[in-house]
Amino acid sequence: MFGSCVPPVSARINAFLWALIFLTTFGLCSELKVRVRLADGQITEEVLEADSEKDSITLEFKQEDGTLITFVADFKQHVKIFRALILGELERGQSQYQALCFISRLNHNEFIPSESMARLRQKNPRSIRTAEERRGLDQLTMNVAVNLSQAWQLSSHIHNMCSEAREAIYTRERDVKHWLERGVEGSMFEILPQSVDVVPDLLSCRSTRDLWQPCSCSFSLRLEWYPCLLKYCRNRDTTGKGSPYKCGIKSCSKGYQFTYYVPHKQLCLWDEET
């Protein structure tokens, strides 16, 4: 149930020693599958992977409409990456699927460390999980396009994650300013014509009827269950003094709404009035 890239420890001493060497040299790499209840009551399976060597975690699941969501937290570069593979509407001239990538800064203590994630176990894998804390919605204006060929400067994970979304990789101007201060190349970024000064008649795609008119698209997702904090308990010795130790996790749920410019509504058919 709980896969690991760490070799299994056998009864033989040699195998045990090799396992210790592997752990010391390469770190932990693990996979955890969790059954989660979505907002509409349906059940989905989340796959959480942690790699302590690369200091990253990955979370992947399918939304109720079939959209595949993949999230990566890169703790080394303090970057988080969201990828959505959205099923296309073939009868309306779309391709089989549409890929989107959103990149932003990873804040301190948003998720538990990768090493702690790699050590997680489930007592009952068939249990259906519901987050202990439902955090607020982040509304992000993604007004900058990112050049995939140079995006390695932000995170080594971006190329593999976003190669299918080559023309649809977005970030925020406020994050770009931070990265420029760190020395990344400015040629990687292109400010999108999202303001009314550049496109005076720009409407939301929800309000636009013409499929070939530029508009402001919105895409929403929710990470329904993820470990957001470590829980600490206290041991008390004979003198009454306590020492803290890790004794569990707190789970959270968080929603994100990304708003960004598209050259025509055909690229944003999900954002329509109902």
Secondary structure as the mmCIF struct_conf table of DSSP 4:
data_model
#
loop_
_struct_conf.conf_type_id
_struct_conf.id
_struct_conf.beg_label_comp_id
_struct_conf.beg_label_asym_id
_struct_conf.beg_label_seq_id
_struct_conf.end_label_comp_id
_struct_conf.end_label_asym_id
_struct_conf.end_label_seq_id
STRN STRN1 GLY A 3 SER A 4
BEND BEND1 CYS A 5 VAL A 6
HELX_LH_PP_P HELX_LH_PP_P1 PRO A 7 VAL A 9
BEND BEND2 ALA A 11 ARG A 12
HELX_RH_AL_P HELX_RH_AL_P1 ILE A 13 PHE A 26
STRN STRN2 CYS A 29 ARG A 37
TURN_TY1_P TURN_TY1_P1 ALA A 39 ASP A 40
BEND BEND3 GLY A 41 GLY A 41
STRN STRN3 ILE A 43 ASP A 51
TURN_TY1_P TURN_TY1_P2 SER A 52 ASP A 55
STRN STRN4 SER A 56 LYS A 62
TURN_TY1_P TURN_TY1_P3 GLU A 64 ASP A 65
BEND BEND4 GLY A 66 GLY A 66
STRN STRN5 LEU A 68 ASP A 74
TURN_TY1_P TURN_TY1_P4 PHE A 75 HIS A 78
STRN STRN6 VAL A 79 LEU A 87
HELX_LH_PP_P HELX_LH_PP_P2 GLY A 88 GLY A 88
HELX_RH_3T_P HELX_RH_3T_P1 LEU A 90 ARG A 92
TURN_TY1_P TURN_TY1_P5 GLY A 93 GLY A 93
BEND BEND5 GLN A 96 GLN A 96
STRN STRN7 TYR A 97 ARG A 105
HELX_LH_PP_P HELX_LH_PP_P3 LEU A 106 ASN A 107
TURN_TY1_P TURN_TY1_P6 HIS A 108 ASN A 109
BEND BEND6 GLU A 110 PHE A 111
HELX_RH_AL_P HELX_RH_AL_P2 SER A 114 ALA A 118
TURN_TY1_P TURN_TY1_P7 ARG A 119 ARG A 119
BEND BEND7 LYS A 123 LYS A 123
TURN_TY1_P TURN_TY1_P8 PRO A 125 ARG A 126
HELX_LH_PP_P HELX_LH_PP_P4 SER A 127 SER A 127
STRN STRN8 ILE A 128 ARG A 129
BEND BEND8 GLU A 132 GLU A 132
STRN STRN9 GLU A 133 THR A 141
STRN STRN10 VAL A 144 VAL A 146
HELX_RH_3T_P HELX_RH_3T_P2 LEU A 148 GLN A 153
TURN_TY1_P TURN_TY1_P9 LEU A 154 LEU A 154
TURN_TY1_P TURN_TY1_P10 SER A 156 HIS A 157
HELX_RH_AL_P HELX_RH_AL_P3 ILE A 158 CYS A 162
HELX_RH_3T_P HELX_RH_3T_P3 SER A 163 ALA A 165
TURN_TY1_P TURN_TY1_P11 ARG A 166 GLU A 167
STRN STRN11 ILE A 169 THR A 171
HELX_RH_AL_P HELX_RH_AL_P4 GLU A 173 GLU A 181
TURN_TY1_P TURN_TY1_P12 ARG A 182 GLY A 183
HELX_RH_3T_P HELX_RH_3T_P4 GLY A 186 MET A 188
STRN STRN12 PHE A 189 ILE A 191
BEND BEND9 SER A 195 SER A 195
TURN_TY1_P TURN_TY1_P13 VAL A 196 VAL A 198
BEND BEND10 VAL A 199 VAL A 199
TURN_TY1_P TURN_TY1_P14 PRO A 200 ASP A 201
STRN STRN13 LEU A 203 SER A 204
HELX_RH_3T_P HELX_RH_3T_P5 CYS A 205 SER A 207
TURN_TY1_P TURN_TY1_P15 LEU A 211 TRP A 212
BEND BEND11 GLN A 213 GLN A 213
STRN STRN14 CYS A 215 ARG A 236
TURN_TY1_P TURN_TY1_P16 THR A 238 THR A 239
BEND BEND12 GLY A 240 GLY A 240
STRN STRN15 GLY A 242 VAL A 262
BEND BEND13 PRO A 263 HIS A 264
HELX_RH_3T_P HELX_RH_3T_P6 LYS A 265 LEU A 267
TURN_TY1_P TURN_TY1_P17 LEU A 269 TRP A 270
BEND BEND14 ASP A 271 ASP A 271
#
